[in-house]
């Protein structure tokens, strides 16, 4: 399972099949999850000032196949945008990836696809849970991490950091399940997100999601919510 797949499961309501937060923000976070996963695999990196691209810009350090077609496509996209800011890359990685991830989750039997039309006109697509066992296991790991405000698992740390960037920790994990208030859970998530577990490339992937989410929210406000 990819980190992006786990993130999408956590952000999709098991009963309604609807996303817990805006599509635009989720797409950016999914792009960040792909970038973070590649960074954990040491396939991408941030060069120092002595290298050919500017410091703080992404480069592909290993372009060999990953054994996952979605990660391979993401790696190719990063290669095409080599030398760009992480924020630009996560936005590109998140485009159209949500539907591909849902297709994979349907194929694996985790969710089922439901389609219809609102008022007989507007297309509607929902993905309610079909088998939530894996998602429940992931959520249990996150609950333990949030309860202890620490985790030795980089994947769980990435998930919590991305949920925190989306301001959606409490939407994916019930605070009561961890014996915490919403405020305490967010404080715990913040502590994990700001921990020293991440490499520079992973840290920039998560920070770029936060920046892109803030930019997206500003765009909505300036456009009057349209």
trRosetta pair geometry for C-beta under 8 A, 3 or more apart (Angstrom, degrees):
i j d omega theta_ij theta_ji phi_ij phi_ji
1 5 5.0 -122 -167 76 85 131
1 6 5.8 85 146 -50 124 95
1 134 7.0 156 -68 177 155 138
2 5 4.5 103 57 -1 82 99
2 6 7.2 -150 95 0 48 82
2 33 7.2 100 147 139 99 113
2 34 7.4 4 178 -98 133 69
2 37 6.1 -27 -158 -93 88 167
2 68 6.8 133 -71 -179 113 159
2 70 6.7 -67 -51 82 160 134
2 71 7.1 -175 -108 -56 126 104
2 101 7.7 -103 65 -124 129 106
3 6 5.8 -56 -152 39 36 110
3 7 6.2 38 150 -22 68 107
3 33 4.5 -155 107 -171 101 101
3 34 7.8 -168 64 -70 99 33
3 36 6.4 -69 80 84 160 110
3 37 4.9 -168 17 -69 117 110
3 155 5.7 -151 -95 -148 103 88
3 158 5.5 -22 -152 102 148 136
3 159 6.4 -145 -160 -67 96 85
4 7 5.6 -52 -145 36 31 114
4 8 6.4 31 156 -19 64 105
4 30 4.9 72 -149 -155 107 78
4 33 3.8 147 -81 102 72 130
4 34 5.4 12 -52 -57 137 76
4 37 7.0 -78 -19 -17 91 138
4 70 7.7 -126 59 136 142 140
4 97 7.1 -53 178 144 149 129
4 101 5.9 -113 131 -106 107 140
5 8 5.9 -55 -148 36 30 109
5 9 6.5 33 152 -19 63 105
5 101 5.7 -167 -96 -160 68 105
5 104 6.5 -82 -106 97 122 127
5 105 6.3 163 -154 -72 100 99
6 9 5.7 -53 -149 35 33 113
6 10 6.4 31 154 -18 65 107
6 135 7.6 160 -143 -112 68 66
6 138 5.1 -175 -152 -136 116 160
6 155 7.6 67 39 168 158 111
6 159 6.1 -58 111 -100 121 131
7 10 5.8 -58 -150 37 30 110
7 11 6.3 14 157 -8 66 114
7 29 6.3 -152 164 135 143 111
7 30 6.5 -177 89 -96 131 67
7 33 5.1 -129 2 -81 149 154
7 159 6.0 -161 -83 -127 85 84
7 162 5.9 -31 -121 99 135 146
7 163 7.5 -158 -136 -60 92 85
8 11 5.9 -65 -142 46 30 103
8 12 6.1 26 159 -22 67 114
8 26 7.4 86 -111 -178 75 115
8 30 6.5 37 -65 -98 102 115
8 98 6.8 155 -117 -139 130 77
8 101 5.1 138 -13 131 166 139
8 102 7.1 -128 160 -69 145 69
8 105 7.0 -129 99 -43 125 146
9 12 6.0 -65 -142 36 26 107
9 105 6.8 170 -76 -125 94 140
9 110 6.4 -61 -105 157 123 137
9 111 7.5 -158 -112 -44 82 116
9 134 7.4 -62 -164 98 171 100
9 135 4.4 -141 155 -101 128 113
9 138 7.1 95 85 48 130 148
10 135 6.7 174 -73 -153 59 100
10 138 6.8 -105 -66 109 109 127
10 139 6.7 152 -113 -81 99 92
10 142 7.9 63 -118 -10 143 161
10 159 7.1 100 1 -169 160 118
10 163 7.1 -62 121 -86 140 125
10 172 4.0 33 163 -152 106 119
10 173 7.5 -17 -159 -46 117 78
11 19 5.7 7 143 -149 99 79
11 20 5.0 -123 -162 27 66 105
11 21 6.6 -63 -157 24 115 92
11 26 5.8 162 137 -121 156 117
11 29 7.9 120 -50 85 159 145
11 163 7.9 -165 -72 -107 99 90
11 166 7.8 -30 -105 122 129 167
11 168 6.5 29 -112 144 99 150
11 171 7.2 42 -127 113 65 114
11 172 6.0 -39 -75 -88 57 108
12 17 6.3 -7 178 -154 105 43
12 18 7.2 167 -151 84 65 19
12 19 6.1 -41 -98 -94 63 54
12 20 7.4 -123 -73 -19 17 87
12 111 6.9 -14 116 -99 152 146
12 127 5.6 -35 -166 81 146 104
12 129 7.7 145 110 -59 106 79
13 16 4.4 17 94 46 134 93
13 17 6.4 -60 73 -6 83 14
13 18 5.2 8 27 54 119 69
13 19 7.7 -140 -5 -75 85 5
13 20 6.4 129 -51 -68 85 82
13 128 7.5 -35 102 -111 74 71
14 17 8.0 2 178 -68 13 51
14 128 6.4 60 167 -163 39 72
14 129 3.8 -14 -150 -7 84 129
14 132 5.6 9 -128 -90 132 139
14 135 7.5 175 -87 94 112 155
15 128 6.1 -19 174 -134 15 113
15 129 7.5 -18 -53 21 34 99
16 126 6.4 -97 152 -154 62 136
16 128 6.5 -173 92 -88 12 98
17 111 7.0 119 -124 -164 98 117
17 112 8.0 -76 -98 69 135 68
17 114 6.0 128 55 32 171 118
17 126 3.2 97 97 165 124 94
17 127 4.4 159 -159 56 102 30
17 128 3.7 -73 -56 -48 102 61
17 129 7.7 -159 -84 -15 75 50
18 126 5.8 -42 -62 -123 65 103
19 22 7.5 21 111 157 131 3
19 23 6.3 136 38 -80 161 63
19 26 5.5 -82 -155 -44 141 157
20 168 5.8 119 107 -156 121 123
20 171 4.0 140 168 158 140 131
20 172 6.7 -159 37 -64 164 69
21 25 5.4 -60 131 76 117 130
21 26 6.0 151 79 -54 92 94
21 166 5.6 164 52 173 170 117
21 167 7.8 131 -110 72 145 79
21 168 5.0 -88 -34 -84 136 136
21 171 6.6 132 -42 75 96 167
22 25 4.6 83 67 12 94 103
22 26 6.8 -162 93 -7 47 88
22 216 7.7 -174 94 137 140 132
23 26 5.7 -60 -146 39 30 111
23 27 6.2 33 157 -24 66 106
23 98 7.3 -84 -158 -14 89 172
24 27 5.9 -54 -151 31 27 112
24 28 6.8 26 153 -16 61 104
24 216 5.1 173 131 -163 125 141
25 28 5.8 -54 -152 35 35 111
25 29 6.3 33 151 -17 66 108
25 166 5.6 120 153 -131 121 96
25 213 5.1 55 -133 -125 99 96
25 216 6.0 -174 -77 84 75 151
25 217 7.9 35 -79 -56 118 87
26 29 5.6 -58 -149 39 33 112
26 30 6.3 36 153 -23 67 104
26 98 6.6 63 118 -98 111 132
26 166 7.4 50 -85 -124 55 142
27 30 5.7 -50 -147 33 31 112
27 31 6.6 34 152 -18 62 102
27 94 3.9 111 156 161 75 115
27 95 6.9 58 176 -82 126 32
27 97 7.0 132 -148 46 79 91
27 98 5.7 -75 -97 -37 82 118
28 31 5.7 -54 -155 35 33 113
28 32 6.5 34 147 -18 65 105
28 90 5.9 59 -167 133 72 107
28 91 6.1 -16 -114 -96 88 63
28 94 5.0 -88 -89 -26 27 172
28 209 5.7 140 138 -141 97 75
28 212 4.4 -168 -158 113 141 132
28 213 6.0 -173 85 -66 146 73
28 216 6.7 -139 -24 -29 148 144
29 32 5.3 -52 -149 37 36 115
29 33 6.4 42 150 -25 66 100
29 94 7.4 87 41 -109 35 133
29 162 5.0 111 -160 -177 104 110
29 165 6.8 163 -105 84 102 116
29 166 5.5 -13 -73 -61 145 122
29 209 5.4 74 -104 -156 58 131
29 213 7.5 37 -57 -69 91 118
30 33 5.4 -46 -148 30 34 115
30 34 6.7 36 152 -18 63 100
30 93 7.6 -152 110 121 73 91
30 94 5.1 118 69 -124 89 87
30 97 5.3 -173 127 91 129 122
30 98 6.0 178 -4 -77 168 76
30 101 6.7 -121 -150 -19 136 154
31 34 5.8 -52 -153 34 34 110
31 35 6.4 30 151 -15 65 107
31 89 7.4 173 164 126 116 61
31 90 3.9 126 116 -175 113 62
31 91 6.2 174 80 -58 172 10
31 92 7.0 126 -142 66 140 42
31 93 3.4 128 -145 82 92 94
31 94 3.0 -77 -33 -44 113 86
31 95 7.6 42 -76 -6 126 56
31 97 6.7 144 -73 23 70 146
31 209 7.5 167 75 -96 85 94
32 35 5.6 -55 -146 40 34 110
32 36 6.0 35 155 -21 68 107
32 90 4.6 21 -70 -141 70 133
32 93 7.7 150 -39 76 30 130
32 94 7.5 7 -10 -62 65 115
32 162 5.9 163 97 -114 126 112
32 165 7.6 -38 90 70 172 159
32 205 5.2 133 -160 164 77 86
32 206 6.2 97 180 -98 127 40
32 208 6.5 178 -105 79 105 91
32 209 3.6 -16 -65 -66 158 122
32 212 7.9 -165 -53 35 116 133
33 36 5.7 -52 -142 37 29 111
33 37 6.3 32 156 -22 63 105
33 158 6.9 112 -127 150 71 119
33 159 8.0 40 -116 -93 111 61
33 162 6.0 10 -72 -89 90 164
34 37 5.8 -54 -149 33 29 112
34 38 6.6 26 155 -14 63 106
34 70 7.3 -112 -118 143 120 98
34 71 6.8 -175 -154 -109 92 65
34 74 4.4 -141 165 -126 130 159
34 93 5.0 -154 67 170 133 133
34 94 8.0 -173 18 -71 121 60
34 97 7.1 -92 -36 -159 142 164
35 38 5.9 -57 -151 39 32 109
35 39 6.3 33 151 -21 65 107
35 44 6.9 -60 -159 58 75 154
35 58 7.9 -74 -150 -115 119 150
35 74 7.2 -141 -69 172 55 126
35 78 7.3 130 -113 -83 89 129
35 86 6.9 120 171 -156 157 96
35 89 6.2 103 -96 118 137 116
35 90 5.6 -76 -6 -90 144 85
35 93 6.0 -178 -45 14 96 169
35 205 4.1 -177 108 -129 112 119
35 208 7.7 -21 81 60 160 133
36 39 5.4 -54 -148 37 33 114
36 40 6.4 36 152 -21 66 102
36 158 4.8 144 144 -142 147 131
36 162 7.6 -119 -2 -58 155 119
36 202 5.1 67 -142 -139 83 79
36 205 4.2 179 -70 108 75 151
36 206 6.4 56 -86 -53 128 82
37 40 5.7 -51 -149 34 32 112
37 41 6.5 25 152 -11 63 108
37 71 6.6 -98 108 -111 125 116
37 158 7.7 122 -65 157 64 170
38 41 5.6 -59 -148 43 34 109
38 43 4.3 -79 -172 63 87 117
38 44 4.8 49 125 3 113 110
38 66 7.7 -80 -109 -91 84 149
38 71 6.4 159 -77 -159 94 100
38 74 6.4 -148 -45 111 136 120
38 75 6.0 164 -124 -84 139 87
38 78 7.1 -168 109 -10 166 158
39 42 7.4 34 -179 -81 35 30
39 43 7.4 -91 -71 49 24 72
39 44 5.4 -57 -82 67 68 95
39 45 7.4 126 -131 -85 80 46
39 199 6.2 -160 161 67 108 118
39 201 3.8 -171 -138 117 121 113
39 202 4.5 178 110 -68 137 68
39 205 5.7 -141 -7 -24 145 138
40 154 5.8 147 -125 129 127 140
40 155 7.6 56 -132 -75 172 70
40 158 7.4 -72 -50 -51 134 145
40 199 7.9 166 -93 18 48 118
40 202 6.2 64 -62 -86 75 123
41 62 7.9 -115 127 67 94 128
41 66 6.8 36 155 -131 167 114
41 71 7.9 53 15 -172 159 143
42 45 7.3 17 -158 -64 64 103
42 61 6.5 -70 162 83 71 132
42 62 6.6 51 116 9 77 131
43 60 6.7 -25 157 -152 77 77
43 61 6.4 173 178 57 24 82
43 62 4.8 -94 -125 63 62 94
43 63 7.6 108 -166 -81 96 32
43 66 6.9 -29 -78 -85 154 115
43 71 8.0 108 34 169 168 111
43 75 5.9 -64 153 -113 137 120
44 58 5.7 -5 -178 -165 119 104
44 59 6.9 161 -156 83 71 39
44 60 5.7 -46 -102 -108 75 49
44 61 6.2 152 -121 9 16 90
44 75 7.4 -155 -53 -124 104 78
44 78 5.7 -61 -99 158 134 159
44 201 5.8 159 105 -165 84 140
45 58 7.6 140 75 -149 30 60
45 59 5.9 -27 66 65 77 88
45 61 4.5 48 1 -39 114 132
45 200 7.8 56 -164 74 70 103
45 201 5.2 -92 -126 -66 40 137
46 55 7.5 56 163 -171 97 57
46 56 5.9 3 -164 -121 121 26
46 57 7.1 134 -141 60 77 26
46 58 6.5 -50 -91 -95 67 49
46 59 7.5 132 -113 18 22 84
46 86 8.0 -39 -87 -53 112 116
46 200 5.0 -97 41 119 130 117
46 201 5.2 -175 -14 -82 91 75
46 204 6.0 102 -62 2 139 153
47 50 8.0 -122 163 62 100 57
47 51 3.6 -89 179 57 133 147
47 52 7.4 -36 153 43 172 58
47 53 5.6 115 36 62 140 91
47 55 6.7 -114 93 -108 73 50
47 57 7.0 -18 35 65 97 77
47 59 5.4 44 -35 3 108 134
48 51 5.7 107 59 -6 64 101
48 55 6.2 -7 -173 -110 30 99
49 55 4.4 -23 -80 -58 70 126
51 59 7.5 -88 137 -20 146 158
53 57 4.8 -108 147 81 118 127
53 59 5.8 168 31 -66 141 113
53 82 6.8 -126 -71 152 153 85
53 83 3.9 -140 -132 -109 129 90
54 57 4.9 77 67 -6 80 126
54 83 6.9 86 23 -160 81 85
56 85 7.4 -1 131 -121 96 75
56 86 8.0 -91 168 -10 75 100
56 204 7.2 168 -157 -115 74 144
57 82 7.9 84 144 168 106 51
57 83 4.8 22 148 -159 140 40
57 84 6.2 140 -155 62 102 13
57 85 6.3 -68 -111 -80 76 42
57 86 8.0 -166 -136 -34 38 67
58 78 6.0 -85 135 -164 134 106
58 81 7.4 32 72 107 118 92
58 82 6.7 -115 102 -133 77 50
58 83 7.3 -90 64 -25 58 13
58 84 6.4 -20 40 64 100 66
58 85 7.7 78 -3 176 94 11
58 86 5.7 112 -45 -82 115 70
58 89 5.6 4 21 -37 154 159
58 201 7.5 92 -118 -137 87 97
58 204 7.8 -171 -72 108 93 139
59 82 5.4 53 -121 -155 60 101
59 83 6.9 42 -81 -59 81 57
60 63 5.1 53 148 -72 134 91
60 75 6.3 91 -125 -172 123 86
60 78 5.7 130 -70 107 98 108
60 79 4.8 -11 -21 -86 148 82
60 82 6.1 -74 0 -95 89 116
63 75 6.3 152 -135 154 63 121
63 79 6.2 55 -112 -83 121 136
65 72 5.8 -8 -137 -101 71 122
66 71 4.2 -69 76 102 155 127
66 72 5.5 -157 26 -64 98 74
66 75 6.6 153 -26 -23 123 142
68 71 4.2 62 81 16 109 111
68 72 6.6 -180 87 -15 53 85
69 72 5.3 -52 -143 36 34 116
69 73 6.3 36 157 -21 66 102
70 73 5.8 -50 -150 34 31 111
70 74 6.5 32 150 -18 63 105
70 97 7.3 98 -159 -148 113 104
70 100 6.4 154 -108 132 116 130
70 101 7.5 82 -133 -81 158 75
70 104 7.5 -51 -39 -49 142 150
71 74 5.4 -52 -146 38 36 114
71 75 6.2 40 153 -23 67 104
72 75 5.6 -53 -148 35 30 113
72 76 6.5 32 152 -19 63 104
73 76 5.7 -53 -150 35 33 112
73 77 6.5 36 150 -22 64 103
74 77 5.6 -52 -150 33 33 114
74 78 6.5 33 152 -18 65 103
74 93 5.3 46 -136 -136 98 110
75 78 5.7 -51 -150 35 33 111
75 79 6.4 39 149 -23 63 104
76 79 5.4 -51 -151 33 34 117
76 80 6.6 36 151 -20 65 102
77 80 5.7 -53 -153 33 33 111
77 81 6.4 4 155 6 65 111
77 89 7.5 131 125 -156 100 83
77 92 5.7 -178 171 128 124 116
77 93 5.9 152 95 -89 147 73
78 81 6.0 -72 -145 55 31 94
78 82 6.7 70 148 -74 64 68
78 89 5.8 42 -112 -152 81 128
78 93 7.5 13 -59 -73 87 115
79 82 5.6 -5 -156 -44 35 109
81 84 4.3 -42 166 12 96 136
81 88 6.6 -157 -178 116 137 109
81 89 5.5 168 102 -99 140 87
81 92 6.2 150 -39 39 157 163
84 88 4.5 -93 161 77 121 132
84 89 5.6 143 91 -54 114 91
85 88 4.8 95 63 4 83 102
85 89 7.2 -154 96 -6 45 88
85 208 7.2 162 146 -118 87 124
86 89 5.4 -60 -148 38 37 113
86 90 6.2 34 160 -21 73 102
86 204 4.4 163 -27 147 163 104
86 205 5.9 -126 -167 -88 131 43
86 207 7.4 70 88 72 141 88
86 208 3.8 -133 116 -54 102 150
87 90 6.2 -51 -144 32 29 105
87 91 6.8 30 156 -17 60 106
87 208 4.0 -153 -77 -153 60 98
87 211 5.1 -61 -104 87 129 127
87 212 5.4 168 -155 -59 90 96
87 215 7.9 85 -175 0 131 145
88 91 6.0 -60 -158 35 31 112
88 92 6.6 26 151 -15 65 109
89 92 5.7 -59 -151 39 34 109
89 93 6.1 32 154 -19 69 109
89 208 7.3 14 54 149 87 163
90 93 5.5 -53 -141 39 33 113
90 94 6.2 33 158 -22 65 109
90 205 6.6 130 -77 -155 121 69
90 208 4.9 150 0 115 135 119
90 209 5.7 -121 167 -76 162 71
90 212 6.0 -135 87 -16 120 154
91 94 6.0 -60 -148 35 27 110
91 95 7.2 42 152 -39 59 94
91 212 5.8 -173 -67 -133 96 140
92 95 6.0 -40 -160 4 36 115
93 97 6.6 7 154 -33 61 148
94 97 5.7 -101 -151 27 33 120
94 98 7.7 30 -175 -38 75 89
96 99 6.3 -43 -171 32 63 108
96 100 6.9 61 139 -15 76 107
97 100 5.5 -61 -156 42 46 113
97 101 6.0 47 150 -23 76 105
98 101 5.8 -58 -150 36 30 110
98 102 6.4 31 153 -19 66 105
99 102 5.6 -51 -146 36 34 112
99 103 6.4 40 152 -23 65 101
100 103 5.6 -48 -151 30 33 115
100 104 6.7 34 150 -18 62 102
101 104 5.7 -53 -154 34 35 112
101 105 6.4 33 150 -18 67 106
102 105 5.5 -56 -147 39 35 111
102 106 6.3 39 152 -22 67 102
102 111 6.8 -66 -153 76 78 139
102 113 7.0 97 153 -92 113 100
102 127 5.3 -124 -145 -81 115 155
103 106 5.7 -51 -149 33 31 112
103 107 6.4 32 152 -19 64 106
104 107 5.6 -53 -148 36 32 113
104 108 6.4 21 155 -11 65 109
105 108 5.8 -59 -144 43 31 105
105 110 4.5 -74 -169 62 87 116
105 111 4.7 30 130 23 116 106
105 127 7.0 66 91 178 131 138
106 109 7.7 44 177 -68 31 24
106 110 7.6 -87 -70 51 22 72
106 111 5.8 -60 -79 79 62 80
106 112 6.5 88 -127 -122 89 31
106 113 5.3 -6 -101 -31 142 101
106 127 7.3 -103 -67 -137 95 111
109 130 5.7 -114 178 100 61 130
109 131 5.3 25 134 14 94 129
110 129 7.1 -58 163 -142 64 71
110 130 6.2 121 134 50 16 94
110 131 5.7 -85 -115 63 41 84
110 132 7.6 89 -163 -91 76 39
110 134 6.2 -57 -111 44 117 125
110 135 7.0 115 -164 -33 114 106
111 127 4.2 34 159 170 141 97
111 128 6.5 157 -154 85 87 28
111 129 5.8 -65 -104 -109 71 35
111 130 5.6 146 -136 0 13 95
112 127 7.0 169 71 -153 35 59
112 128 6.2 -16 52 67 88 78
112 129 8.0 37 10 126 80 14
112 130 4.6 103 -32 -65 93 117
113 125 7.0 -27 -162 -161 89 93
113 126 8.0 141 -160 80 44 46
113 127 6.0 -20 -100 -103 54 80
114 124 8.0 -25 117 118 87 93
114 125 7.2 148 82 -157 56 45
114 126 4.6 -18 65 65 109 91
114 127 7.2 -172 21 -79 81 32
114 128 6.6 29 -6 8 129 98
115 123 7.2 -27 -163 -166 96 89
115 124 6.7 146 -160 83 47 62
115 125 5.4 -10 -103 -101 76 72
115 126 8.0 -178 -76 25 34 66
116 123 7.9 146 88 -157 34 48
116 124 4.7 -20 70 62 78 111
117 120 5.2 55 109 -142 125 20
117 121 6.0 145 174 38 117 19
117 122 6.1 138 -164 64 73 41
117 123 5.9 -41 -103 -96 75 37
117 124 6.1 171 -101 6 18 94
118 121 6.8 -48 82 58 64 70
118 122 4.1 -21 54 64 101 106
118 123 7.9 -18 11 58 83 10
118 124 5.3 104 -35 -51 89 121
119 122 6.4 49 44 13 95 94
129 132 4.4 14 -175 -66 145 101
129 135 7.0 -98 -118 27 126 150
131 134 7.3 58 117 6 93 91
132 135 4.8 -61 -162 51 72 115
132 136 5.3 79 136 -32 90 100
133 136 5.8 -56 -147 34 26 112
133 137 6.6 28 154 -21 61 105
134 137 5.7 -55 -154 33 33 113
134 138 6.6 31 151 -17 66 104
135 138 5.7 -54 -150 36 34 111
135 139 6.2 33 153 -19 67 108
136 139 5.6 -54 -144 39 31 112
136 140 6.3 37 153 -25 64 104
137 140 5.7 -50 -149 30 30 113
137 141 6.8 32 152 -18 61 102
138 141 5.8 -55 -156 33 34 112
138 142 6.6 30 149 -16 66 106
138 159 7.4 -158 177 -135 112 172
139 142 5.6 -54 -149 38 35 112
139 143 6.3 43 150 -25 66 102
139 172 7.3 -153 -113 153 99 81
139 173 5.8 170 -154 -105 90 87
139 177 7.9 6 151 114 108 162
140 143 5.5 -48 -148 31 33 116
140 144 6.7 35 153 -18 62 102
141 144 5.8 -53 -154 34 32 111
141 145 6.5 30 150 -16 65 107
141 151 7.8 75 163 -133 90 132
141 153 6.9 -34 176 52 127 159
141 156 5.3 -118 136 -100 114 131
142 145 5.5 -55 -147 39 35 112
142 146 6.0 31 156 -17 69 108
142 156 6.0 -172 -87 -153 66 100
142 159 6.4 -91 -92 104 121 128
142 160 6.1 161 -141 -73 101 97
142 172 7.6 -29 113 119 165 111
142 173 5.2 -124 111 -84 125 144
143 146 5.9 -58 -143 40 27 107
143 147 6.1 32 155 -24 64 108
143 173 5.9 -176 -75 -163 75 123
143 177 5.2 -75 -122 121 136 109
143 178 4.7 -159 -159 -79 82 93
144 147 5.7 -54 -147 33 28 113
144 148 6.4 5 161 1 63 112
144 151 7.7 102 100 -100 88 99
145 148 6.2 -72 -148 50 26 96
145 149 7.8 103 161 -75 58 5
145 150 6.8 -120 -156 89 72 27
145 151 3.7 -9 -125 -66 118 119
145 153 7.4 -97 -80 44 131 105
145 156 5.2 167 -45 150 157 133
145 157 7.6 -150 -163 -75 150 60
145 160 6.3 -121 110 -52 136 147
145 192 6.5 59 158 -101 111 150
146 149 7.1 30 -164 -77 32 46
146 160 6.9 176 -71 -122 92 131
146 169 7.4 140 -108 -179 140 125
146 173 6.5 147 -3 119 156 154
146 178 5.0 -49 93 -123 111 162
146 180 6.8 -107 138 12 107 154
146 185 5.6 16 178 -143 131 81
146 188 4.7 100 -162 113 68 138
146 189 6.3 -9 -117 -64 102 77
146 192 7.5 -74 -95 -19 59 142
147 178 4.5 -153 -70 -163 88 97
147 179 6.6 56 -121 44 108 98
147 180 6.9 -154 -103 -34 62 117
147 188 7.5 30 -53 -153 10 163
148 151 7.5 123 75 -65 113 63
149 187 7.9 -32 -111 115 120 79
149 188 4.3 -116 -97 -139 82 88
149 191 4.8 10 -171 79 106 143
149 192 6.5 -150 -170 -50 52 88
150 191 7.5 -61 -67 121 67 113
150 192 6.6 176 -104 -97 31 88
150 195 7.2 117 -124 -95 76 151
151 156 4.6 -106 164 93 158 125
151 157 5.3 -166 74 -63 117 84
151 160 7.3 141 11 2 142 143
151 192 6.2 33 14 -135 100 124
151 197 7.8 -13 79 -67 76 168
153 156 4.1 61 89 14 113 111
153 157 6.6 174 92 -14 58 85
154 157 5.4 -56 -148 38 35 116
154 158 6.3 38 154 -22 68 101
154 197 6.1 -173 -105 155 76 117
154 198 7.5 125 -143 -93 98 65
154 202 7.6 -73 -170 -137 114 164
155 158 5.8 -51 -151 33 31 111
155 159 6.5 31 152 -18 64 105
156 159 5.6 -53 -148 36 34 113
156 160 6.3 30 156 -15 67 106
157 160 5.9 -55 -145 40 29 108
157 161 6.1 31 155 -21 64 110
157 192 5.7 -150 -132 171 79 105
157 193 7.8 157 -176 -92 79 41
157 195 6.9 -89 -144 55 128 127
157 197 5.2 -85 -151 87 173 148
157 198 7.0 -156 128 -60 131 94
158 161 5.7 -58 -145 38 29 112
158 162 6.2 25 158 -17 66 107
158 198 7.9 116 -81 -98 78 113
158 202 6.9 -93 -95 -166 106 115
158 206 7.1 -143 -139 -76 69 118
159 162 6.0 -59 -148 38 27 107
159 163 6.3 25 156 -15 64 109
160 163 5.7 -56 -145 40 31 111
160 164 6.1 34 154 -22 65 107
160 169 6.9 37 -152 -114 72 111
160 189 5.2 -152 177 -138 101 86
160 192 5.0 1 108 100 143 143
160 193 6.5 -134 116 -62 91 82
161 164 5.6 -54 -147 35 29 113
161 165 6.5 33 152 -22 63 103
161 189 7.7 169 -85 178 35 86
161 192 6.8 -127 -63 114 78 93
161 193 4.0 131 -115 -118 80 87
161 198 7.7 40 -59 -58 167 143
161 206 4.6 -28 142 -140 129 144
162 165 5.5 -48 -148 32 34 114
162 166 6.5 26 153 -11 64 107
162 206 6.4 -114 -72 -125 67 90
162 209 6.1 -17 -128 109 80 168
163 166 5.7 -61 -151 43 33 108
163 168 5.1 -107 -161 79 75 82
163 169 4.6 104 132 -85 115 63
163 171 8.0 -162 -160 54 105 87
163 172 5.3 -91 -128 25 136 143
163 173 7.6 53 166 3 165 105
163 189 6.8 -93 89 -150 101 140
164 167 7.3 30 -175 -78 35 35
164 169 5.6 22 -80 -51 63 116
164 186 7.2 128 -128 -148 92 69
164 189 4.2 173 -83 146 117 119
164 190 6.2 159 -156 -77 142 54
164 192 7.8 171 -31 69 146 97
164 193 4.8 -101 61 -53 155 146
165 193 7.5 157 -45 -138 80 144
165 206 6.3 -163 -47 -176 140 80
165 209 4.8 71 133 107 160 108
165 210 4.1 -112 -139 -78 107 79
165 213 5.9 148 154 7 91 147
166 209 7.8 -47 -52 151 79 116
166 213 6.3 -151 -101 -116 53 154
168 171 4.3 -53 -164 41 80 121
168 172 5.8 71 136 -19 92 101
169 172 6.3 -71 -154 42 28 100
169 173 6.1 -36 172 41 69 104
169 185 5.8 -175 121 139 126 109
169 186 6.0 161 48 -94 138 64
169 189 4.6 -102 -91 -65 158 161
170 173 6.9 -75 -119 68 26 66
170 174 7.6 51 -164 -124 64 28
170 175 5.6 -17 -123 -37 96 104
170 182 4.8 8 -94 -131 148 97
170 185 6.0 118 -79 86 87 143
170 186 7.2 -38 -36 -57 105 92
173 177 6.7 -113 177 57 79 126
173 178 7.0 39 150 -26 116 120
173 185 7.2 -171 94 -164 109 138
174 177 4.3 89 78 -9 98 108
174 178 7.7 167 95 -1 60 80
175 178 6.0 -68 -161 44 42 100
175 180 4.8 -100 -170 85 90 82
175 181 6.0 14 158 172 144 14
175 182 5.0 -116 -40 -77 158 51
175 184 7.2 115 -159 62 120 91
175 185 4.4 -116 -112 -30 100 142
176 179 7.3 36 -170 -81 38 29
176 180 7.8 -129 -78 52 20 51
178 185 6.3 114 61 -100 140 105
180 184 4.0 -136 -166 92 101 118
180 185 4.5 130 111 -59 134 82
180 188 6.8 -63 -133 -4 164 138
181 184 4.6 94 49 8 78 102
181 185 6.9 -141 91 -6 40 86
182 185 5.7 -55 -148 36 30 112
182 186 6.4 29 155 -18 64 106
183 186 5.9 -56 -149 36 29 109
183 187 6.4 30 152 -19 63 106
184 187 5.6 -54 -149 36 33 113
184 188 6.4 34 152 -19 65 105
185 188 5.6 -54 -150 36 32 112
185 189 6.3 33 152 -19 66 105
186 189 5.5 -51 -144 37 33 113
186 190 6.2 39 153 -24 65 104
187 190 5.6 -50 -148 33 31 114
187 191 6.6 34 152 -21 62 103
188 191 5.7 -52 -152 32 32 112
188 192 6.6 29 151 -15 64 104
189 192 5.8 -56 -151 38 33 110
189 193 6.1 33 153 -21 67 109
190 193 5.6 -54 -142 38 30 112
190 194 6.1 12 162 -5 65 113
191 194 6.3 -67 -143 46 24 99
191 195 6.7 51 150 -55 59 93
192 195 5.5 -33 -158 -11 34 121
193 206 7.0 -168 -157 160 95 146
195 198 7.4 111 85 -3 76 87
198 202 4.0 -132 -162 93 101 118
198 203 4.4 134 114 -60 128 80
198 206 7.1 -68 -133 9 167 133
199 202 4.8 93 50 11 76 101
199 203 6.8 -139 93 -6 37 90
200 203 5.6 -57 -145 39 29 113
200 204 6.2 27 158 -18 66 107
201 204 6.0 -55 -147 37 28 108
201 205 6.5 35 151 -25 61 103
202 205 5.5 -51 -152 29 33 116
202 206 6.7 25 154 -12 66 104
203 206 6.1 -60 -153 39 31 105
203 207 6.0 27 154 -16 68 112
204 207 5.5 -53 -135 43 34 111
204 208 5.9 38 160 -26 66 106
205 208 6.0 -58 -150 33 23 111
205 209 7.0 27 150 -21 59 101
206 209 5.7 -49 -155 28 36 112
206 210 6.8 36 149 -17 65 102
207 210 5.6 -52 -154 35 37 114
207 211 6.4 36 150 -18 68 105
208 211 5.5 -50 -145 38 36 112
208 212 6.1 36 155 -19 67 106
209 212 5.8 -57 -145 39 29 109
209 213 6.2 32 155 -21 65 106
210 213 5.8 -55 -147 34 28 111
210 214 6.5 27 154 -17 62 106
211 214 5.8 -56 -150 37 31 111
211 215 6.3 30 152 -19 65 108
212 215 5.5 -53 -146 38 33 113
212 216 6.2 36 153 -22 66 104
213 216 5.7 -51 -146 35 31 112
213 217 6.4 31 154 -19 63 104
214 217 5.8 -54 -149 36 31 111
214 218 6.4 33 152 -20 64 105
215 218 5.6 -53 -149 35 32 113
215 219 6.5 37 151 -23 64 103
216 219 5.6 -51 -152 31 33 115
216 220 6.7 35 151 -19 64 102
217 220 5.7 -52 -153 33 35 112
217 221 6.5 34 151 -18 66 104
218 221 5.7 -54 -149 36 34 111
218 222 6.2 29 156 -16 67 108
219 222 5.9 -57 -144 40 29 107
219 223 6.1 13 160 -7 65 114
220 223 6.1 -68 -144 46 25 100
220 225 5.6 38 173 -109 89 43
220 226 7.9 178 -146 45 64 39
221 224 7.8 40 177 -66 28 21
221 225 7.4 27 -99 -59 32 66
223 226 4.9 -103 140 47 108 90
